[in-house]
């Protein structure tokens, strides 16, 4: 399987972009920890597709200029990326933060995405002013956050002792950038809810049945705001169902995207 990583200059910043596999192009927008990059999941998707996997500004080795302050800004960078690659229409899979960015992109162009698959995304406040749509992952104890994220916490453990200095630096950068872009407003864009009517591409929203960060009830309320979208849950899985139950997720993804 072919795999290459390059640094592309886009609108004055350097963006790290990985490409894997061959076939019809598929945009992969990773979660805030970029956990998908080390998972066999992407290699299995790359059996049928050429995956385009950017690291958002401030994540991986991508630059983080001061003018980028939220996922809405990142959406424009990714649209510049697709323009640079000569891609006018593409299917997308967005995981967690990546799903939020995919929603931002989809509201800006009716024709950009042919199909949209979102996995436990943030980005939209569906409840009232005093309702908590997302757990406060930055003030809770890390053990509590892990219990909310994972049905099987052993699958979320990372061997930091075996990581190189560069790998550890990326872990720290990802956490810092996630907090910078998503702390205020907390894990959502107040304007995005009113823009969801602009999404016309077939949309599948997949949710971990045991997600304690953003519950399936939140996922259903989000799906209700996107006309014609379909909602599916995956049992025995938390906020990253594609990593806890990859076979179930791939069956849904292959059936939906093709």
C-alpha positions as CSV (number, residue, x, y, z in Angstrom):
1,X,0.0,0.0,0.0
2,X,1.4,3.4,-1.0
3,X,1.9,6.0,1.7
4,X,3.5,9.4,1.6
5,X,3.6,12.4,3.9
6,X,4.4,15.9,2.7
7,X,4.3,19.5,4.0
8,X,2.2,21.7,1.7
9,X,2.3,25.5,1.6
10,X,-1.3,26.8,1.7
11,X,-2.2,30.5,2.3
12,X,1.1,31.2,4.0
13,X,1.2,28.2,6.3
14,X,2.7,24.7,6.1
15,X,0.2,21.9,6.4
16,X,1.2,18.3,7.0
17,X,-0.8,15.9,4.7
18,X,-0.6,12.2,4.5
19,X,-1.9,10.1,1.6
20,X,-2.5,6.4,1.7
21,X,-3.8,3.8,-0.7
22,X,-5.3,4.1,-4.1
23,X,-8.8,4.4,-5.6
24,X,-11.5,6.9,-5.2
25,X,-10.4,9.8,-3.0
26,X,-11.6,10.0,0.6
27,X,-11.0,12.9,2.9
28,X,-10.2,11.7,6.5
29,X,-10.4,14.3,9.2
30,X,-8.9,12.9,12.4
31,X,-10.0,13.3,16.0
32,X,-8.3,15.8,18.3
33,X,-5.7,13.2,19.4
34,X,-5.1,12.0,15.8
35,X,-5.5,8.4,17.2
36,X,-6.6,7.2,13.8
37,X,-3.1,7.6,12.3
38,X,-1.7,4.7,14.3
39,X,-4.8,2.5,13.9
40,X,-5.1,-0.3,11.3
41,X,-8.5,1.2,10.5
42,X,-7.1,3.7,8.0
43,X,-5.1,0.9,6.2
44,X,-8.3,-1.0,5.8
45,X,-10.0,2.0,4.3
46,X,-7.0,2.5,2.1
47,X,-7.7,-0.9,0.5
48,X,-10.5,0.8,-1.5
49,X,-9.7,4.5,-1.4
50,X,-6.9,7.0,-1.7
51,X,-7.0,8.6,1.7
52,X,-6.2,12.3,2.1
53,X,-5.4,12.9,5.8
54,X,-4.4,16.5,6.8
55,X,-3.2,17.4,10.2
56,X,-5.0,20.6,11.3
57,X,-3.0,23.7,12.0
58,X,-1.3,23.2,15.4
59,X,-1.7,19.4,15.2
60,X,1.0,16.9,14.0
61,X,3.7,19.0,12.4
62,X,1.4,21.6,10.8
63,X,2.1,25.2,11.6
64,X,-0.3,27.2,13.8
65,X,-0.4,30.8,12.7
66,X,-2.0,33.3,15.2
67,X,-4.9,34.2,12.8
68,X,-6.4,30.7,13.1
69,X,-8.5,30.6,16.2
70,X,-11.3,28.1,15.7
71,X,-12.5,25.1,13.6
72,X,-14.4,27.4,11.3
73,X,-11.0,28.9,10.3
74,X,-9.6,25.4,9.8
75,X,-12.4,24.5,7.5
76,X,-11.2,27.2,5.0
77,X,-7.7,25.8,5.2
78,X,-9.0,22.4,4.3
79,X,-11.0,23.8,1.4
80,X,-7.8,25.5,0.2
81,X,-6.1,22.1,0.4
82,X,-8.7,20.4,-1.8
83,X,-8.5,23.3,-4.3
84,X,-4.7,22.8,-4.3
85,X,-5.1,19.1,-5.1
86,X,-7.6,19.8,-7.9
87,X,-10.5,18.1,-6.0
88,X,-13.9,19.6,-6.5
89,X,-16.1,16.8,-4.9
90,X,-15.1,14.2,-2.4
91,X,-16.6,12.0,0.3
92,X,-15.4,12.7,3.9
93,X,-15.2,10.9,7.2
94,X,-14.8,13.1,10.2
95,X,-14.0,11.8,13.7
96,X,-14.9,13.9,16.8
97,X,-13.2,17.3,16.2
98,X,-12.7,16.3,12.6
99,X,-16.5,15.8,12.3
100,X,-17.0,19.3,13.5
101,X,-14.6,20.7,10.9
102,X,-16.4,18.6,8.2
103,X,-19.7,20.2,9.3
104,X,-18.2,23.6,8.9
105,X,-17.0,22.8,5.4
106,X,-20.3,21.3,4.3
107,X,-22.2,24.5,5.2
108,X,-19.9,26.5,3.0
109,X,-20.4,24.6,-0.3
110,X,-23.3,22.5,-1.5
111,X,-21.1,20.5,-3.9
112,X,-17.9,19.9,-1.9
113,X,-18.9,16.6,-0.3
114,X,-20.6,13.8,-2.2
115,X,-21.2,11.9,1.1
116,X,-20.6,12.8,4.8
117,X,-19.9,10.3,7.5
118,X,-19.5,11.9,11.0
119,X,-18.4,10.0,14.1
120,X,-19.4,11.4,17.5
121,X,-18.7,15.0,16.3
122,X,-18.6,18.2,18.4
123,X,-19.5,21.6,17.0
124,X,-23.2,22.2,17.5
125,X,-25.1,23.2,20.6
126,X,-28.5,21.5,20.5
127,X,-29.6,22.1,24.1
128,X,-30.7,25.2,25.9
129,X,-28.5,27.8,27.5
130,X,-28.2,25.9,30.8
131,X,-28.0,22.4,29.2
132,X,-24.7,20.6,29.1
133,X,-24.2,19.2,25.6
134,X,-20.6,18.0,26.3
135,X,-18.8,17.0,29.5
136,X,-16.1,19.3,30.7
137,X,-13.1,17.3,29.6
138,X,-10.5,19.9,30.7
139,X,-11.5,20.2,34.4
140,X,-12.4,16.6,35.2
141,X,-9.8,14.2,36.5
142,X,-8.1,12.4,33.6
143,X,-9.3,9.0,34.9
144,X,-12.9,10.3,34.8
145,X,-12.4,11.6,31.3
146,X,-11.0,8.2,30.2
147,X,-14.1,6.5,31.7
148,X,-16.3,8.8,29.7
149,X,-14.5,8.4,26.5
150,X,-14.0,4.6,26.4
151,X,-16.2,1.7,26.9
152,X,-13.1,-0.5,27.3
153,X,-10.5,1.9,28.9
154,X,-7.6,-0.5,28.0
155,X,-8.1,0.5,24.3
156,X,-7.4,4.1,25.2
157,X,-4.1,3.6,26.9
158,X,-1.0,5.0,25.2
159,X,2.5,3.8,25.8
160,X,4.1,7.2,26.4
161,X,7.3,5.7,27.7
162,X,8.1,4.1,24.3
163,X,7.5,7.3,22.4
164,X,10.2,9.5,20.9
165,X,10.6,13.1,21.9
166,X,9.1,14.1,18.6
167,X,6.0,11.9,19.2
168,X,5.6,13.2,22.7
169,X,5.9,16.8,21.4
170,X,3.1,16.1,18.9
171,X,0.9,14.7,21.7
172,X,1.4,17.9,23.7
173,X,0.8,20.1,20.7
174,X,-2.4,18.4,19.9
175,X,-3.7,18.8,23.4
176,X,-2.7,22.5,23.5
177,X,-4.2,23.3,20.1
178,X,-7.5,21.4,20.9
179,X,-7.9,23.5,24.0
180,X,-6.9,26.8,22.2
181,X,-9.5,26.3,19.4
182,X,-12.3,24.7,21.4
183,X,-12.3,26.1,24.9
184,X,-14.4,29.2,24.3
185,X,-17.1,28.8,23.2
186,X,-17.0,25.3,24.6
187,X,-16.8,22.7,21.9
188,X,-19.2,24.4,19.5
189,X,-19.7,27.3,17.1
190,X,-22.8,29.2,18.1
191,X,-23.5,30.0,14.5
192,X,-23.2,26.5,13.1
193,X,-26.6,25.3,14.1
194,X,-28.3,28.0,11.9
195,X,-26.1,26.9,9.0
196,X,-26.9,23.2,9.0
197,X,-29.8,23.7,6.6
198,X,-27.2,24.3,3.9
199,X,-26.1,20.6,4.0
200,X,-27.6,18.6,1.2
201,X,-25.1,15.7,0.8
202,X,-26.2,12.3,2.1
203,X,-25.1,12.2,5.7
204,X,-24.5,9.3,8.1
205,X,-23.9,10.0,11.8
206,X,-22.4,7.2,13.8
207,X,-22.3,7.2,17.6
208,X,-20.8,5.1,20.3
209,X,-23.6,3.8,22.5
210,X,-21.5,4.4,25.6
211,X,-20.2,7.8,24.8
212,X,-20.1,9.8,28.0
213,X,-18.5,12.9,26.5
214,X,-21.5,13.5,24.2
215,X,-24.3,11.1,24.6
216,X,-26.3,9.3,21.9
217,X,-29.2,11.6,22.8
218,X,-27.1,14.5,21.8
219,X,-26.1,12.7,18.6
220,X,-29.8,12.1,17.7
221,X,-30.6,15.8,18.3
222,X,-27.8,16.8,16.0
223,X,-29.0,14.3,13.3
224,X,-32.5,15.9,13.6
225,X,-31.0,19.2,12.5
226,X,-29.5,17.8,9.2
227,X,-32.2,17.1,6.7
228,X,-32.3,13.5,5.5
229,X,-29.4,12.4,7.7
230,X,-29.3,8.8,9.1
231,X,-28.2,8.0,12.7
232,X,-26.6,4.7,13.8
233,X,-25.2,3.6,17.1
234,X,-22.4,1.1,17.8
235,X,-22.7,-1.0,20.9
236,X,-19.9,-1.5,23.4
237,X,-18.1,1.7,22.3
238,X,-17.6,5.1,23.7
239,X,-16.5,8.4,22.0
240,X,-14.3,6.6,19.5
241,X,-16.5,3.7,18.3
242,X,-14.4,3.3,15.1
243,X,-11.4,2.4,17.3
244,X,-13.3,0.2,19.8
245,X,-15.4,-1.7,17.3
246,X,-13.6,-1.2,13.9
247,X,-15.3,-4.1,12.2
248,X,-18.8,-2.8,12.9
249,X,-17.7,0.7,11.9
250,X,-16.1,-0.4,8.6
251,X,-19.2,-2.3,7.7
252,X,-21.2,0.9,8.1
253,X,-18.6,3.0,6.3
254,X,-18.2,0.6,3.3
255,X,-22.0,0.3,2.9
256,X,-22.5,4.1,3.0
257,X,-19.5,5.4,1.1
258,X,-18.9,2.4,-1.2
